[in-house]
Amino acid sequence: MSTAVTQGDTRSDCFLCGKTSEKVAWREDGFEGLSCECGMVYTNQTTSRPSSDVTREYHSEHFYALPAHFKAAWMAKHCPRGRLLEIGCGAGFFLEASRQFGYEVFGLEPNLACAQQLHDKSLAVAHEFLEQNSLAQHSFDVVYHCDLLAHFHDPIRSLSAMCELLNSAGVLCFEIGLLGGISPSWYRLIGRIGLGQHLWLYSDRAFKLLMRKAQLEILSVQYFGLAPEVLGGKALGILSKRLIVPSVEMFFANGKDRVLRAQRSCVNFLRYRAGAMFPHIGPQTVLVVARPGLNTRRIA
C-alpha cells in the first residue's frame, strides 16, 4: 500500500494549529519530531524533504494482510453496505476481505507495482493520486483508508477530497495511529516511529481537533492500545531468536520461517485483540467511522 497518495510542499509548522514548535520530542534518521502545543508531534520538513516515491512501501505485507479480515468485519458492523473505495489499496488485502462481507469494492492506488497483484485478485483499481482522481463524485457508500493521515501533506484537504466521493448517506472509515502526546520513552521502546514518511503523529486531542476542523462527525470509534504489541512483540522476538528458532530448526528445515509466521500472527493478536482491552494509555491505533457534517454535505 503506497503511502504517498498525495503530493505537496515542505513546511515547518503544524498544519493543524498553524504554530511552529522548537521542542524536539524525538530524532530519527536526520529528522526531528517537533512537539506542538495542540498535541501533535510533526516532522520538521525544512531540513530534510520527505520522499514522495510512490513505489516505496514503508510497511511489510503482513501489516496489511493479517488484520484485513478483522478490520473488514469491524467496518461491516459499523458502516452501510454498498460501494466501497479504499484509498491506497496496495495489494488489495482489505478489498478482498471486504468483498466477503458483500461490498462492491474499488481501489485507488498510484503505485503501478501493485497492478499485477490487483489484477490477479480481479479488483477494479484506478492508478491515480487522491487529489487528481477521475472517479465519479458522490458515488461511494464508504471510503476507507489505513494509516494515511500521518502521511498526507495536508490531511484536511485530503479528507475533503474523500468526502467529495461519498454519496449523501456515505461515511469515511479509517485507521489512525495515535503516537503524539506520549512520553518519548515509548519511542525508545518502539525503536523506529518512521519520522520523515510519517509527517504527523497525532495525540487523541489532536485527532479530535482534526475531525472538528475537517467538519467530520465521529459515529463509531474503537481504540487499541499498542503496549501489548510493543512489549509483547519485543519479548517474542528475543525468545524466538534465542530459544524457539534453534529448537524448531532441529526438526524442520524451514523452522525459521515457521516461527516467523507464528510470531507475526501473535503480534497481530496483541495489536488488535489484546489491544482492544488495554487501557487508553501510551501509543494507540484507532478505527473510526465518521461522516461529513450537515453543512458540508452536497446533494448527489
N, C-alpha and C positions, 0 to 999 in steps of 0.2 A: 504494500500500500504506500504510494508516494505521499509524502507529507507536504511537498511543495506544490499545492494545488492552487496557489495564487501567487502573484508577484508584487513587489513593492520596493520602496526605498528604505535606506537605513534611517534610524532615528536614535536619539539619545534620551528621550523622555518616555514616560509611561503613557501608553495610548489611552488608558482608562481614565486617568485623572489629569493628564497633561503636565504633571510635575516631573522635575528631574531630581534624581537622588544621587548622592555621592557615597551612600552607605553600602559597602560591599558585603554581601552575605555569603558569597561563595566564588571561588576562582577555579576555572577548569579549561584546559586546552587553550590558554591565552585569552579566554573570555572572562568577563566579570558579570556576576549576577548581582544587580543593584536592588536593594530592598526599599520599596516605596511605602509611604505612609498610608496608602489606600489598601495595603495588604499584598500587593503584587511584588514578586521578585522578577526583574526583567533583565535580559541580556543587553549589556552595553554594546551597541552596534556601531559606535563611532570609531572604535579601534580596530575591529575586525568585522567584515561583512559576512553574514551567514550565507551558506551555499544555497543556490536556487536550482541545483541539479535535480530534475525530476526523476532521473534514473537511479538515484541513490535511495536505498531503503535503510532506515535507522533502527527498525525493529526486526527481529528474526521472524521467520514464517510462523512458528508455533505461537508467537504472541497473539496472532490473529486467529489461527486455526483452532487452537484448543478451546477458547471460550466462545466460539462463534455460536454454537447451538444454545448455550446458556443465555447469551445476550439476545439472540433472536427470540427465545421463549419469553424473556422479560419484556421485550418490545411488544410482542404479540398480546401480552397480558394488559398492556397499558396504552396501546395505540390502535387506531382503527385499521381494519384490513383494507386492502386495495393496492394501489400502485405505490411501490417503494423505490426511492432513489438513494443510493449510497454515494456520498462524495468521497473520493479517494478509495475506491473499492479494491485496489490491489489485485490479488489473485482470485478474489471473489468468494472467500470462505464465508463471510457473513451473508452475502446474497444467496449462496447455496443453501445455507441453513434457514434463511427467511422464506425461501421458496417452499420449504417443507411445512410452513405454517400458513400457506395459502396466499402469499403475497405475489403480485406480478412485479418482478424485480428488474431494475435497471441500474447501471453504474456510470459514474463519471470518473475517469482515471486518465491523467495526462501521460502516464508512463507507458510507452509502447512496448516495453519489455514484458509487460503482463499480458499482452494481446493474445498470445497463443494459449496460455492457461485459461483465459476467459472464454476464448472460442471453444476450447475443449469441453468446457462446462456449459456451453450453449447459453451464455449470458450476454445480453444486449448491453453494450457499453459505448459511450462517447468519449473519445480520447481528446479531451479539452480541459482548459482551466475553468474554474468555477465562474470567475467574472467575465469570461469570454465564451460561455457555453451557448449552444444553439438549441437547447431543449425548449419545448413549449412551456411558457409560463402558466402557473395556476393549474398544473396537470398532475400533481402527485398528492397522495394522501399522507405519506410520511417521507421526510428527507432525513437521512441518518448519516452520521459521521463519527469516527472514533479518533480521539486524541489529536484533533486538528486545531483546536482553539489555542493551543500553545505555539502553533507554527505559523498561522496566518499573520501577515504584517499588519493588517487592520481587521481584527476579528469582528467588530461591529458591522463594517461594510460587508464582510463575508457572510455573516448571519443574515443580513438584509437580502443578499443575493439568494440565499437559500429560501428565505420566506417568499421571494418572488415566484418560486417554483411550486409552492403549496397551493392547493385549491382552498376554497373558502372554509372548509372544515379540517384542513390539514394541520399536522403537527411536526415539529422537529423532535428527533430523538438522537441523543448523542452521549458519548462518554467523555469526561473531562477529568484530568488529574489535578489534585489539589496539593501542590508541593511548595506553595508560598506561605509565608507567615508561620513557619515552623523553625525549631532550633536547627542551626547548621550541623549539629551533631547527627541529625538524621541523614544529611547529605554525605557525611563521612561513612555512615553505615551502609548507605546505598552504594556508594563508590563513585558512580557517574550518574549525573542527572541530565546530561545532554545539553549543556549550555551551548548556544550557537544555533543549533537546529530548533531547540526549544527557546523561543523568544520570550514567552510569558509563562511564569509559574504562579498560578492563582492560589490565593487563600480562599476559604469559604466566603469570607466577607467580600473579596474582590470578585469572586464568581457571581455572587448575588447582585453586586453593583453592575457587572456586565449585563446581566439579564435585564435590569431596570433600564440601562442606557440603550440596550437593543430593543426595548419595548416588548419584551417577551414575558409571558406569564407562565410560571412553573406549575405544571399539572401533577407530575409524579417525580419523585427523586429517591434514589437508593444509594446510600453511602457504603463504601467498602474500605475498611481500614487496611493499610498496606503493611502494618507492623508484622503480622504473621508471615507475609511473603518475604519481607526484608530479613527478619531474624531467622525464620524457619528455613528460608532458601539458603542462607549462609551456612547454617548448621548442616543442612543436607549436602551442600557442596563439599564441605570438609569431610563429612562422614563417607560420602561416596568415593572421594579421591583416596582416602587413607584406608578404608576398610571394605566397602561394598564392591567397588570395581575390581580390586585384586582378587576378592573371593569369587565373584561371578566369573571372572576370566579363567578361573581354574576349571570351569565346567563348560563354558560356551566360548566359541571363537569370537563371536560378536558381543561379548559380555559388556564392553564399554558402551556400545550403542544401546543395548537393552536397558542398562542402568540410566543412561541419559534420558531416554524416553520416559521412563518411570519417574525420574526426578522432575522433568518438566510438567508431567501430569500432577505431581504432588504440589509443585509451586503454583500451578493454576488453581488447584483446590484451595490452597492457602489464600490466594489473592481474592477469590470471589466467594467461595462457600464459607471459609473461616472468617474472611474479611467482613462479610455481611453482619457477623455477630460481634465484631470488635468495636470497642468504644470509639467515638469520633475524636481521636487524638492523633497527632503526628501526621504523616503523609496519608493521603486517601485518593481513591478514584471514585467517580460518581457517575451513575447512569441517570439521565434526565429526559423527561418529556416536557416540552414547552410549546406554547402556541403564540402567534403574534397577538398583541393587544388589539382591542376592537378598533382603535383609532388608526392602526396600521394595516388592517385587512382591506383587501380590494375585492370587488366582485368579479369573479372569473367570467 
